[in-house]
Amino acid sequence: MDPSLCLCNAIKNAAGSLDKQLNASLAGLDISHCQAMLILMVGEGSASVSDLSKALCCSCGNVSQMVDVLER
């Protein structure tokens, strides 16, 4: 297998593992790691939905939905 594909696969597996561990750690708070990152970013100062969506690698609509869920 191409070494760059091996590296990409290893990074993908590591990210998946970290995602699972982070979500398990946050389960007691009933929030996902994306929601936790959103809270941290907003806590650092004002940020537009566009800035948040770029930093979180998701759409503006997803950011708005996360905010709605967190407000509830």
Protein Blocks (a to p, Z undefined) as FASTA:
>chain_A
ZZklmmmmmmmmmmmmmmmmmmmmmmmnopafklmmmmmmmmnoccdfklmmmmnopafk
lmmmmmmmmmZZ
